[in-house]
Amino acid sequence: MDRMKLGLIVKRDDGSEIVNYDDPTFPSYIYDGWVKPKVTWERVPHYHKDIEINTVTYGQMAYSVNGKTIILNKGDTIIVNSNQIHYSMSISEEKAKYVICVIDPAILMSTVAVEMKYIRPIIDNPDIAYLRFRDYNENAEKMYDLVTALPDMRNDPFSVTLQFFKIWKLMLRYSETLGILESDEGTDQHMIPFKTMMHYISENYQGTVTLDEIAGSANISKSLCNIIFHKYVGESPVNYLMHFRLRKVAEYLRSSSFNMTDIAELVGFKGVSYMSESFKKYYGMTPRDYKKDWSQNSINITG
């Protein structure tokens, strides 16, 4: 694990996340995390081939999966399927705590028979964007115990694999109960253009980017572009671009010694004053206060 990347969502050119695995030889990331308003890993839409499992251990939070908001209370678990557009978010000023596991389902594909009969029916199923286990679900408590035990075994690939098989068994059982293990319907028709537009923004945010260019990158109209962004992230493409730039500002404040003028140029702002004004509106503090506050509280992330 690269501890300098804790709390950051690092993306490839296509907008997918580069998961910060605990061990580069074993594709799993397990962490006792937390979220509160305006931290840099909140409300960052991304996707990855890995399964993402989040169990809330304190407070209340939410996930957005393909544009749908799912509220999670203490004891709830959400499992986000492979390649779904998602992000976590706060729903109050209080910090929420959780255990998160991001893990490649290939770990379970010991044979072709296992892959085709037990793994593919979930990860390739367009009807399973996510599974939510909450207090009235039959196996919610068992899922909670399995996930919250993971941090103590994060450095033991065999134990993690065994635990993941147990989690997957509960996922299969729940999917069968819901009657969604078989489907002939296609995937969401808007997901591909949205990923294309995310990629375009990530590649061009440092320069001038217009709504016409964002929509044009996916060969769709401006009106459909607006509809798709509101569907998946709840905001316009222009606001998404602004917030993307502001998250980049926050990353530079956390990980570099660049001055404000340099950062403004690097992320596509025309001037420091506009960048600072926009940053304060989004994060609730000036860039300088953010950098100072982060330095003082970084122990909460790495400790």
N, C-alpha and C positions, 0 to 999 in steps of 0.2 A: 504493500500500500504506500502511495505517495501522500504523506501527511500534510504536505503543502497544499494538496487539492481537496482536503476535507471541507465540505460545505460548498464546493464549487461544482457546477455541472458543466463539464467540458464536452464539446460537441465535435463530431466529424464534419466534413464539408456538406454531407447530405442532411445534417440536422440531428442525426442520431447521437446518443450519448456514448462517450468513451468511459466505460465503467471503471472506477478506481478499485480494482480487485485487491483483496487482502494479500493475495499471493499471485504473482503473474503466471504461475504454473497451474493454478486451480481457480477457475472462474466463478468466484463468489465474493460478495462484499457484504459484511455483517457489521452493524453499527448501532449503538445506543444513541439515537438522535433526538433532536428537539426542533421545534419550529415556533416562531412567533412573527407578528407582522413585520414586514420589510427586511427580513434576512435575505441574503442573496440567493438562497436556494428555494425560496418560496415563489410560487407562480411562474416557474420557468418551464414552458412546454417542451417536452422532449420525448424520445422513444428509444427503445433498444430491443435487441432480440431476447434479452434476459427476462425472466419472470421477476416481478417486484412484489415483495411481501412486506406489509407494514402492519404492525400490531400496536395499538395505542395503549400505553401503560399509565398515562396521567393526562387529565384534561380532555379537550375536545379539539378536533381538527377536521379537515376535509381533503378529498382528492377530486380532481377533475380528470375524467377519463373520456376521451373522444367528445369533449364538450359537455358531459353530464357531471354534475356535482354530487358527490357522495359524502354524507356526513358520517364521521366516525367518533364514537365515544370510547371512554376507557373500557378496555376489554374487547373491542371490536378489531377485526383483522380484514384488510382488503388485500386481494391478490390480483395484480394487474397483469394481464396476459402479454405475451410476446408482441412487440411492435405496435403497441397502442400508444396514442398520443396522450400524455398525462402529466400532471404536476400536483404537488401538495400545496396546501394553503392553510393559513390561520383563519379562524372564524371568531376570535375574540382577542383581547389584548393579553390574555394569559398564555404563558408558554405551555405548549403541549409536548409531551415526551412519548417516544415510541422506540420500538426495535424494528429496524429495517434490514431486509435481506434481499439483495439483488443477485440472482444466480442463473447461470446458463442451463437451460433444461437439457442440453446435451450431456450433462453429468449423469442423467438417468438413462441415457440410451445405450445400455450395455449390449443389447443385441438388436437386430433389425425387427425381430418379433415384438420386443418390448416397445421399441420406438413407434411402430405402426399401430399397435393395439392399444397402448396406454398413454403415449406422449403426444403424438400427432393429433389424435382426436380432440385434444384441448388446444394446443398452440396454433393449429391451423383452422380452428373453428371460428367463423365470423360472428357467431352468436355469443361468444365468451370473450367480451372485452375485459371483464373483471368478475371476480367472485367476492362477495362480502359475507363474512361470518360475524354475526352479532348475537346478543345474549339469548334471543329466542331461537337461534339456530341450534340444531341438535348437537353439533360438534364444535361449537364456538369455544367452549372452555378448553377442550382438548387441543384445538388449534392454537389458542393463546399460550398454553403450556409448551407446545412444541416450538413455537417461534421465540418465546422469551428465553428458552434454554439455549438458543443458538449462540449468543455472544460468548458464552463460556467454552464453546468448542470451535471458535472461528479459525483456530490454527491447527485443527485436526481434520483434514479432508475426508477421512473415512467416516468420522462421526457426523460431519455436516452432510455427507452423501446419504447416510442412513436416515438422518432426521428429515432430509428433503424427500426421500421416498415415503416416509410416514405422512408428511404434509401433502404430497401428491395423491396418496391414497384417499385422504379426506376430500381433496378437490374432486377426484373422480366420483366419489360417492355422492357429493353434493350436486355435481353436474348431472348425474343420473337422476337424482331426485327432482331436479328442475326440468328434466326432459330436453336438455340442450346439447347432448353429445353428438347428435347427427344433424347436419344441416346442408341443404343444397344451394342456399342463397349465396350471392356474391358478397364481397367485402364492400364497405362504405365507399361510394363512388367519389366522395369529396376528399378522402384521406390522401390520395396520391397528389392532387394539385396542392393541397395544404402543405405537405412535406416539401414539394418543389418550391413553394413560395417561402417557406422557412429557410430553405437552403439559400435561396436568392438573397434574402435579407442578411443572413450570416456571412455571405460572401461580399456584400456590397455596402454594408451599413456605414463604412468609413467615409463614403462619398455621398453625393446627393441622390436620394432614392425617392421616386414618385409613386403614387398609387397606380398610375398607368404602367410603370415598369414592373411593379410587384405582380399585378394581374397578368401582364404580358408574359411574365416568366412561366406561367402555367397555361398560357393561351386561353384565358377566360376573361369575361367582362369585369369591369370595376364593381358593378353591383353584386355579381356572384362572388367576387373576391371578398367584399364586405360581409356577405352572408356567411361564407365559410369561416372567416376569422371569428366572427361572433359565435358561430357554432362551436368551435373548438377551444377558444381562449376567452370568449366573452368580451372582446374589445375589437376596435377597428384595426385594420392593418397599419394605419398611420400611428396609432397609439402603441401597437405592438412594436413597431420599429423604434419609437421613442423609448419605450421601456427596455428594449433589447440594448440600446445604447447606454442607458443608465445602469443596467446590470454590468456592462463592460466597464463603466466608470468605477463602479464598486469593486470589481475585480482588480483593476489597476491600483486603487487606493489600498487594497489589502495586500497586494503582492509586489508592488514596485515602489521606486523612489521618484517617479516622474512628477514634475510640477503640474499645476492645474492647466497651464497653457498647453503643455505637451499632451496631457490626457484628452483635453477638448479636441485637439487636432486628430488624435489617434482614433477617437470614436465617432467623429463626424459632426461635432458641434461647431457652429460658426464662431462662437466666442465663449470665454470663461463665465461671464455673468449669466448668459442664458443657460449654460450647462448647470451652474450652481443653483439657479432658480428652479430649474426643472428637477434637479436632484433632490432639493429640499422638499418640493411638493410631493415627490414620490416616496422618499425615504423618511421624511419628517425631520431631517437635520441637514446641515450643510455638509459638503464633501469633507471639509477639514474636521468637523465634529465627528463625522462617521469614521474617519481614519483613526482618530484618537479613541473613540468609543470601542472600535474593533480591537485595537491594540490592547486595551485594558481588559477586554472580556474574552480574548481568544482562548484563554484556558478552559472556557466552557465547552469549546469544540474539541480541543486536542487532549483534554484531561480525561 
